[in-house]
Every structure is written in C-alpha cells, then in structure tokens.
Amino acid sequence: MLKGQKTAIRSLEEDDIDALYKWYNDQEVNLWSSGAWPLNTLLSKDEIAAKFLDGSPDTYRYAILDENDLLIGTIGFKELNIPGQSATLFIVVGNKTYWGKGYGTDALITFARFLFTQWNFHRISLDTWDENIRAIKAYERVGFKIEGRQRKARFVLGNYHDVILMGLLRDEFLALHGK
Ligand SMILES: CC(C)(COP(=O)(O)OP(=O)(O)OC[C@H]1O[C@@H](n2cnc3c(N)ncnc32)[C@H](O)[C@@H]1OP(=O)(O)O)[C@@H](O)C(=O)NCCC(=O)NCCS
C-alpha cells in the first residue's frame, strides 16, 4: 500500500468491480476522462473485471482510497518505454463527490513518487483536453508542464477541442515534492 497525505494506493480487488462498473458507465466521468459519450456499448461487469483485474502486459492499474480506505478511483500507467524510462499516466476519481477536494492531486503525487523511485522512471507523460481545467490544474500542482497541444483533435458533444500534452521529469518532481 502506498500512503499519501489524503489517499492511499493499493492493488485492485474483486470487491472493487461494482464501483468501477458504475463509474466507467457514467456519462460525466467518461466525458471528462476521455470526451467519449455515448459509449457504443456499456461495459459489462465481466468486461470491467477482465480490464481491471486481469490487466494487460502494458497497462498497470491500481485503486485509490480515501483516508477511511474507501475506494474513490483508479490510477495507472501504460505505454512503457523501457530505453526512455518513461510511461503514460492516467487517473479517474470515479466517486464524483470527491472531485475538487485535493484527492486527485494527492493520489497523483503519491503515484508519481512510486513511478520515479520504485519503477525508476525518468519521465511521465499524460494528455487531457482543453476544457478539463480541473485536471490541468491538478497536474500542474504535481509539477507537470504543458508541452504541446494537438489542435481540434478531440470531438466532444458536437465541438472540436484541443488535446493538451503534458510531461513531468523525475528531477523536477523530486525538487518540488522530495523523495
Ligand atoms: C481530474 C481529477 C483526477 C482531479 O482530481 P480532483 O481531486 O478532482 O482535483 P484536485 O481537487 O486535487 O485539484 C483540482 C484543481 O482544480 C481546481 N478546480 C476544482 N474544481 C474545478 C472546476 N470545476 N473548474 C476548474 N478548476 C477546478 C482546484 O482549485 C484545484 O486547483 P489548485 O490545486 O490549483 O487549487 C478528477 O477530478 C477526476 O478524476 N475527474 C474525472 C475524470 C478525469 O477528468 N480524469 C482525468 C482525465 S485526463
């Protein structure tokens, strides 16, 4: 278990599937996380279990807990680049009552520290879209910098939006947050 100030991060468990099923079929959660809605098909519990519990060789997913060990979201990384010591990070605080209260930032700091010190990554990348200001602010608080934008690359509810590309280097992170 990784411990932050407000959150903890642990492996995903079978008992988590009901909450994940609710969140990953939720319109608002999907809109913010990927811009995608409606989903072409809702995900079944079996699909959620296969995706989150069985995993895939290149995607690692974990559970985010609050101070009382209640599951509030998931965090993970994919697209490992071994020579470049880098990966792409993703996060979803699925329990909407926790949005905007510092839990996402705390989980990101805790997880980034794990990636830099345990996985020995040198760089973490991520992307979001221009209207997800809450995510951009949280990422900036962790130390991520905007490195570029792909103009009108995402279509959300009838409008094109820019994709914002962000990156964080190990030295920058450790200077801000320490080991
Ligand atoms: C993005 C996400 C992980 C952020 O976690 P969080 O716990 O909600 O965010 P935090 O409270 O830690 O930080 C949010 C920041 O945005 C600000 N903020 C909060 N609500 C906001 C809003 N509605 N609009 C704009 N800014 C907002 C906060 O002030 C804070 O900035 P600050 O630290 O500079 O004050 C979480 O909201 C989430 O999972 N949302 C749904 C899915 C998603 O968007 N995933 C990311 C996909 S790239």
py3Dmol code that shows the C-alpha trace and the ligand (Angstrom):
import py3Dmol

protein = """\
ATOM      1  CA  MET A   1       0.000   0.000   0.000  1.00  0.00           C
ATOM      2  CA  LEU A   2       1.333   3.453  -0.944  1.00  0.00           C
ATOM      3  CA  LYS A   3       0.422   6.179   1.538  1.00  0.00           C
ATOM      4  CA  GLY A   4      -0.162   9.829   0.669  1.00  0.00           C
ATOM      5  CA  GLN A   5      -1.479  12.688   2.818  1.00  0.00           C
ATOM      6  CA  LYS A   6      -5.161  12.098   1.970  1.00  0.00           C
ATOM      7  CA  THR A   7      -5.100   8.996  -0.184  1.00  0.00           C
ATOM      8  CA  ALA A   8      -3.609   5.533  -0.329  1.00  0.00           C
ATOM      9  CA  ILE A   9      -2.981   3.388  -3.387  1.00  0.00           C
ATOM     10  CA  ARG A  10      -3.334  -0.385  -3.423  1.00  0.00           C
ATOM     11  CA  SER A  11      -3.887  -3.217  -5.899  1.00  0.00           C
ATOM     12  CA  LEU A  12      -7.359  -3.615  -7.376  1.00  0.00           C
ATOM     13  CA  GLU A  13      -9.534  -6.371  -5.878  1.00  0.00           C
ATOM     14  CA  GLU A  14     -12.634  -8.298  -6.947  1.00  0.00           C
ATOM     15  CA  ASP A  15     -14.777  -6.371  -4.460  1.00  0.00           C
ATOM     16  CA  ASP A  16     -13.954  -3.142  -6.345  1.00  0.00           C
ATOM     17  CA  ILE A  17     -15.789  -4.219  -9.504  1.00  0.00           C
ATOM     18  CA  ASP A  18     -19.272  -2.913  -8.574  1.00  0.00           C
ATOM     19  CA  ALA A  19     -17.965   0.624  -8.029  1.00  0.00           C
ATOM     20  CA  LEU A  20     -15.882   0.514 -11.208  1.00  0.00           C
ATOM     21  CA  TYR A  21     -18.906  -0.747 -13.167  1.00  0.00           C
ATOM     22  CA  LYS A  22     -20.877   2.290 -12.027  1.00  0.00           C
ATOM     23  CA  TRP A  23     -18.138   4.837 -12.728  1.00  0.00           C
ATOM     24  CA  TYR A  24     -16.961   3.569 -16.086  1.00  0.00           C
ATOM     25  CA  ASN A  25     -20.530   3.565 -17.421  1.00  0.00           C
ATOM     26  CA  ASP A  26     -21.215   7.090 -16.125  1.00  0.00           C
ATOM     27  CA  GLN A  27     -21.672   9.876 -18.664  1.00  0.00           C
ATOM     28  CA  GLU A  28     -19.967  12.657 -16.694  1.00  0.00           C
ATOM     29  CA  VAL A  29     -16.965  10.525 -15.713  1.00  0.00           C
ATOM     30  CA  ASN A  30     -16.481   9.393 -19.319  1.00  0.00           C
ATOM     31  CA  LEU A  31     -16.877  12.890 -20.717  1.00  0.00           C
ATOM     32  CA  TRP A  32     -14.165  14.304 -18.507  1.00  0.00           C
ATOM     33  CA  SER A  33     -11.808  11.372 -18.756  1.00  0.00           C
ATOM     34  CA  SER A  34     -11.991  10.747 -22.500  1.00  0.00           C
ATOM     35  CA  GLY A  35     -14.604  13.002 -24.075  1.00  0.00           C
ATOM     36  CA  ALA A  36     -16.444   9.872 -25.194  1.00  0.00           C
ATOM     37  CA  TRP A  37     -20.228   9.659 -24.834  1.00  0.00           C
ATOM     38  CA  PRO A  38     -22.409   7.819 -25.534  1.00  0.00           C
ATOM     39  CA  LEU A  39     -20.323   4.682 -25.312  1.00  0.00           C
ATOM     40  CA  ASN A  40     -21.139   2.342 -28.195  1.00  0.00           C
ATOM     41  CA  THR A  41     -21.948  -0.321 -25.615  1.00  0.00           C
ATOM     42  CA  LEU A  42     -21.937  -0.068 -21.847  1.00  0.00           C
ATOM     43  CA  LEU A  43     -19.224  -2.161 -20.259  1.00  0.00           C
ATOM     44  CA  SER A  44     -20.406  -5.331 -18.516  1.00  0.00           C
ATOM     45  CA  LYS A  45     -19.083  -6.360 -15.114  1.00  0.00           C
ATOM     46  CA  ASP A  46     -17.175  -9.182 -16.826  1.00  0.00           C
ATOM     47  CA  GLU A  47     -15.503  -6.708 -19.183  1.00  0.00           C
ATOM     48  CA  ILE A  48     -14.654  -4.427 -16.276  1.00  0.00           C
ATOM     49  CA  ALA A  49     -13.214  -7.380 -14.340  1.00  0.00           C
ATOM     50  CA  ALA A  50     -11.161  -8.508 -17.346  1.00  0.00           C
ATOM     51  CA  LYS A  51      -9.841  -4.996 -17.934  1.00  0.00           C
ATOM     52  CA  PHE A  52      -9.103  -4.071 -14.329  1.00  0.00           C
ATOM     53  CA  LEU A  53      -8.241  -7.382 -12.665  1.00  0.00           C
ATOM     54  CA  ASP A  54      -6.637  -9.445 -15.453  1.00  0.00           C
ATOM     55  CA  GLY A  55      -4.880  -6.423 -16.904  1.00  0.00           C
ATOM     56  CA  SER A  56      -2.662  -6.399 -19.949  1.00  0.00           C
ATOM     57  CA  PRO A  57       1.119  -6.651 -20.257  1.00  0.00           C
ATOM     58  CA  ASP A  58       1.490  -2.947 -20.961  1.00  0.00           C
ATOM     59  CA  THR A  59      -1.115  -1.420 -18.618  1.00  0.00           C
ATOM     60  CA  TYR A  60      -0.895  -1.301 -14.818  1.00  0.00           C
ATOM     61  CA  ARG A  61      -3.943  -0.195 -12.811  1.00  0.00           C
ATOM     62  CA  TYR A  62      -4.326   0.478  -9.085  1.00  0.00           C
ATOM     63  CA  ALA A  63      -7.055   1.564  -6.665  1.00  0.00           C
ATOM     64  CA  ILE A  64      -7.168   4.987  -4.969  1.00  0.00           C
ATOM     65  CA  LEU A  65      -8.549   5.010  -1.394  1.00  0.00           C
ATOM     66  CA  ASP A  66      -9.578   7.920   0.836  1.00  0.00           C
ATOM     67  CA  GLU A  67      -8.470   8.380   4.487  1.00  0.00           C
ATOM     68  CA  ASN A  68     -11.028   5.744   5.559  1.00  0.00           C
ATOM     69  CA  ASP A  69      -9.879   3.187   2.974  1.00  0.00           C
ATOM     70  CA  LEU A  70     -12.965   3.780   0.810  1.00  0.00           C
ATOM     71  CA  LEU A  71     -12.355   3.218  -2.895  1.00  0.00           C
ATOM     72  CA  ILE A  72     -12.689   6.544  -4.751  1.00  0.00           C
ATOM     73  CA  GLY A  73     -10.933   5.996  -8.080  1.00  0.00           C
ATOM     74  CA  THR A  74      -8.233   4.334 -10.113  1.00  0.00           C
ATOM     75  CA  ILE A  75      -4.803   5.364 -11.324  1.00  0.00           C
ATOM     76  CA  GLY A  76      -2.270   3.678 -13.549  1.00  0.00           C
ATOM     77  CA  PHE A  77       0.209   3.801 -16.355  1.00  0.00           C
ATOM     78  CA  LYS A  78       0.628   2.384 -19.840  1.00  0.00           C
ATOM     79  CA  GLU A  79       2.851   2.703 -22.903  1.00  0.00           C
ATOM     80  CA  LEU A  80       6.080   1.837 -21.118  1.00  0.00           C
ATOM     81  CA  ASN A  81       9.155   2.950 -22.985  1.00  0.00           C
ATOM     82  CA  ILE A  82      11.966   0.960 -21.403  1.00  0.00           C
ATOM     83  CA  PRO A  83      15.023   2.637 -23.041  1.00  0.00           C
ATOM     84  CA  GLY A  84      13.456   6.051 -22.448  1.00  0.00           C
ATOM     85  CA  GLN A  85      12.398   5.075 -18.878  1.00  0.00           C
ATOM     86  CA  SER A  86       9.002   6.662 -19.410  1.00  0.00           C
ATOM     87  CA  ALA A  87       5.313   5.822 -19.383  1.00  0.00           C
ATOM     88  CA  THR A  88       1.908   7.469 -19.802  1.00  0.00           C
ATOM     89  CA  LEU A  89      -0.117   8.079 -16.656  1.00  0.00           C
ATOM     90  CA  PHE A  90      -3.923   8.112 -16.291  1.00  0.00           C
ATOM     91  CA  ILE A  91      -6.280   8.769 -13.376  1.00  0.00           C
ATOM     92  CA  VAL A  92     -10.008   8.700 -12.720  1.00  0.00           C
ATOM     93  CA  VAL A  93     -11.518   9.780  -9.403  1.00  0.00           C
ATOM     94  CA  GLY A  94     -14.776   7.937 -10.123  1.00  0.00           C
ATOM     95  CA  ASN A  95     -16.633   8.984  -6.969  1.00  0.00           C
ATOM     96  CA  LYS A  96     -17.795  12.448  -8.036  1.00  0.00           C
ATOM     97  CA  THR A  97     -18.378  13.704  -4.500  1.00  0.00           C
ATOM     98  CA  TYR A  98     -14.564  13.721  -4.127  1.00  0.00           C
ATOM     99  CA  TRP A  99     -13.866  15.990  -7.109  1.00  0.00           C
ATOM    100  CA  GLY A 100     -12.138  19.279  -6.406  1.00  0.00           C
ATOM    101  CA  LYS A 101     -11.126  18.384  -2.833  1.00  0.00           C
ATOM    102  CA  GLY A 102      -7.467  17.628  -3.347  1.00  0.00           C
ATOM    103  CA  TYR A 103      -7.731  13.826  -3.539  1.00  0.00           C
ATOM    104  CA  GLY A 104      -6.674  13.628  -7.181  1.00  0.00           C
ATOM    105  CA  THR A 105      -3.607  15.813  -6.627  1.00  0.00           C
ATOM    106  CA  ASP A 106      -2.586  13.791  -3.587  1.00  0.00           C
ATOM    107  CA  ALA A 107      -3.016  10.462  -5.408  1.00  0.00           C
ATOM    108  CA  LEU A 108      -1.011  11.805  -8.365  1.00  0.00           C
ATOM    109  CA  ILE A 109       1.861  12.922  -6.119  1.00  0.00           C
ATOM    110  CA  THR A 110       1.875   9.595  -4.287  1.00  0.00           C
ATOM    111  CA  PHE A 111       1.775   7.599  -7.507  1.00  0.00           C
ATOM    112  CA  ALA A 112       4.351   9.759  -9.327  1.00  0.00           C
ATOM    113  CA  ARG A 113       6.747   9.265  -6.406  1.00  0.00           C
ATOM    114  CA  PHE A 114       6.250   5.485  -6.758  1.00  0.00           C
ATOM    115  CA  LEU A 115       6.898   5.649 -10.511  1.00  0.00           C
ATOM    116  CA  PHE A 116      10.027   7.758 -10.131  1.00  0.00           C
ATOM    117  CA  THR A 117      11.550   5.985  -7.153  1.00  0.00           C
ATOM    118  CA  GLN A 118      10.348   2.348  -7.467  1.00  0.00           C
ATOM    119  CA  TRP A 119       9.912   1.975 -11.215  1.00  0.00           C
ATOM    120  CA  ASN A 120      12.877   4.246 -11.802  1.00  0.00           C
ATOM    121  CA  PHE A 121      11.098   6.248 -14.491  1.00  0.00           C
ATOM    122  CA  HIS A 122      12.786   9.332 -15.801  1.00  0.00           C
ATOM    123  CA  ARG A 123       9.684  10.906 -17.331  1.00  0.00           C
ATOM    124  CA  ILE A 124       5.884  10.604 -17.141  1.00  0.00           C
ATOM    125  CA  SER A 125       3.593  11.783 -19.920  1.00  0.00           C
ATOM    126  CA  LEU A 126      -0.156  12.310 -19.998  1.00  0.00           C
ATOM    127  CA  ASP A 127      -2.817  14.054 -22.001  1.00  0.00           C
ATOM    128  CA  THR A 128      -6.164  15.674 -21.390  1.00  0.00           C
ATOM    129  CA  TRP A 129      -8.403  18.102 -23.275  1.00  0.00           C
ATOM    130  CA  ASP A 130      -8.664  21.872 -23.100  1.00  0.00           C
ATOM    131  CA  GLU A 131     -11.904  22.107 -21.055  1.00  0.00           C
ATOM    132  CA  ASN A 132     -10.694  19.780 -18.314  1.00  0.00           C
ATOM    133  CA  ILE A 133      -9.311  22.672 -16.264  1.00  0.00           C
ATOM    134  CA  ARG A 134      -9.669  20.756 -13.013  1.00  0.00           C
ATOM    135  CA  ALA A 135      -7.362  18.039 -14.366  1.00  0.00           C
ATOM    136  CA  ILE A 136      -4.870  20.523 -15.851  1.00  0.00           C
ATOM    137  CA  LYS A 137      -4.645  22.408 -12.544  1.00  0.00           C
ATOM    138  CA  ALA A 138      -4.157  19.196 -10.581  1.00  0.00           C
ATOM    139  CA  TYR A 139      -1.426  18.042 -12.990  1.00  0.00           C
ATOM    140  CA  GLU A 140       0.321  21.424 -12.764  1.00  0.00           C
ATOM    141  CA  ARG A 141       0.235  21.251  -8.968  1.00  0.00           C
ATOM    142  CA  VAL A 142       2.068  17.907  -9.209  1.00  0.00           C
ATOM    143  CA  GLY A 143       4.666  19.539 -11.480  1.00  0.00           C
ATOM    144  CA  PHE A 144       3.520  18.556 -14.974  1.00  0.00           C
ATOM    145  CA  LYS A 145       4.204  21.132 -17.667  1.00  0.00           C
ATOM    146  CA  ILE A 146       2.217  21.700 -20.835  1.00  0.00           C
ATOM    147  CA  GLU A 147       4.470  20.582 -23.686  1.00  0.00           C
ATOM    148  CA  GLY A 148       2.149  20.937 -26.623  1.00  0.00           C
ATOM    149  CA  ARG A 149      -1.374  20.815 -27.938  1.00  0.00           C
ATOM    150  CA  GLN A 150      -2.997  18.910 -30.751  1.00  0.00           C
ATOM    151  CA  ARG A 151      -5.445  21.364 -32.260  1.00  0.00           C
ATOM    152  CA  LYS A 152      -9.071  20.271 -32.521  1.00  0.00           C
ATOM    153  CA  ALA A 153      -8.047  16.652 -32.008  1.00  0.00           C
ATOM    154  CA  ARG A 154     -10.976  15.566 -29.838  1.00  0.00           C
ATOM    155  CA  PHE A 155     -14.689  15.812 -30.614  1.00  0.00           C
ATOM    156  CA  VAL A 156     -16.848  16.233 -27.503  1.00  0.00           C
ATOM    157  CA  LEU A 157     -20.634  16.701 -27.652  1.00  0.00           C
ATOM    158  CA  GLY A 158     -20.604  18.363 -31.045  1.00  0.00           C
ATOM    159  CA  ASN A 159     -17.468  20.502 -30.761  1.00  0.00           C
ATOM    160  CA  TYR A 160     -13.795  20.010 -31.534  1.00  0.00           C
ATOM    161  CA  HIS A 161     -11.340  20.526 -28.670  1.00  0.00           C
ATOM    162  CA  ASP A 162      -7.581  20.692 -28.382  1.00  0.00           C
ATOM    163  CA  VAL A 163      -5.743  17.821 -26.700  1.00  0.00           C
ATOM    164  CA  ILE A 164      -3.245  19.128 -24.123  1.00  0.00           C
ATOM    165  CA  LEU A 165       0.015  17.167 -23.889  1.00  0.00           C
ATOM    166  CA  MET A 166       1.815  17.314 -20.540  1.00  0.00           C
ATOM    167  CA  GLY A 167       5.049  15.860 -19.149  1.00  0.00           C
ATOM    168  CA  LEU A 168       6.938  15.607 -15.865  1.00  0.00           C
ATOM    169  CA  LEU A 169      10.626  14.779 -15.334  1.00  0.00           C
ATOM    170  CA  ARG A 170      11.946  12.978 -12.260  1.00  0.00           C
ATOM    171  CA  ASP A 171      14.319  15.775 -11.223  1.00  0.00           C
ATOM    172  CA  GLU A 172      11.532  18.361 -11.431  1.00  0.00           C
ATOM    173  CA  PHE A 173       9.218  16.198  -9.340  1.00  0.00           C
ATOM    174  CA  LEU A 174      11.791  15.434  -6.647  1.00  0.00           C
ATOM    175  CA  ALA A 175      12.748  19.115  -6.418  1.00  0.00           C
ATOM    176  CA  LEU A 176       9.107  20.002  -5.792  1.00  0.00           C
ATOM    177  CA  HIS A 177       7.982  17.144  -3.561  1.00  0.00           C
ATOM    178  CA  GLY A 178      11.093  15.360  -2.308  1.00  0.00           C
ATOM    179  CA  LYS A 179      11.508  11.587  -2.065  1.00  0.00           C
TER     180      LYS A 179
END
"""
ligand_1 = """\
48
LIG
C -9.072 15.202 -12.847
C -9.132 14.663 -11.422
C -8.222 13.444 -11.280
C -8.615 15.758 -10.464
O -8.734 15.289 -9.147
P -9.504 16.207 -8.067
O -9.380 15.550 -6.760
O -10.883 16.453 -8.574
O -8.658 17.552 -8.175
P -7.958 18.395 -7.004
O -9.001 18.850 -6.053
O -6.801 17.636 -6.465
O -7.360 19.621 -7.841
C -8.206 20.306 -8.724
C -7.638 21.653 -9.088
O -8.567 22.288 -9.978
C -9.275 23.312 -9.287
N -10.688 23.026 -9.527
C -11.512 22.268 -8.790
N -12.722 22.206 -9.373
C -12.645 22.931 -10.504
C -13.563 23.243 -11.536
N -14.814 22.800 -11.510
N -13.129 24.007 -12.570
C -11.867 24.455 -12.595
N -10.935 24.194 -11.643
C -11.346 23.435 -10.608
C -8.895 23.227 -7.830
O -8.863 24.509 -7.240
C -7.503 22.596 -7.913
O -6.529 23.527 -8.308
P -5.495 24.151 -7.251
O -4.790 22.996 -6.606
O -4.589 24.974 -8.105
O -6.342 24.921 -6.292
C -10.601 14.277 -11.017
O -11.396 15.446 -10.968
C -11.232 13.282 -11.989
O -10.880 12.124 -11.987
N -12.174 13.779 -12.811
C -12.920 12.904 -13.748
C -12.064 12.151 -14.750
C -10.938 12.972 -15.313
O -11.096 14.120 -15.686
N -9.770 12.341 -15.368
C -8.582 12.944 -15.938
C -8.558 12.700 -17.376
S -7.159 13.414 -18.168
"""
view = py3Dmol.view(width=600, height=400)
view.addModel(protein, "pdb")
view.setStyle({"model": 0}, {"cartoon": {"style": "trace"}})
view.addModel(ligand_1, "xyz")
view.setStyle({"model": 1}, {"stick": {}})
view.zoomTo()
view.show()
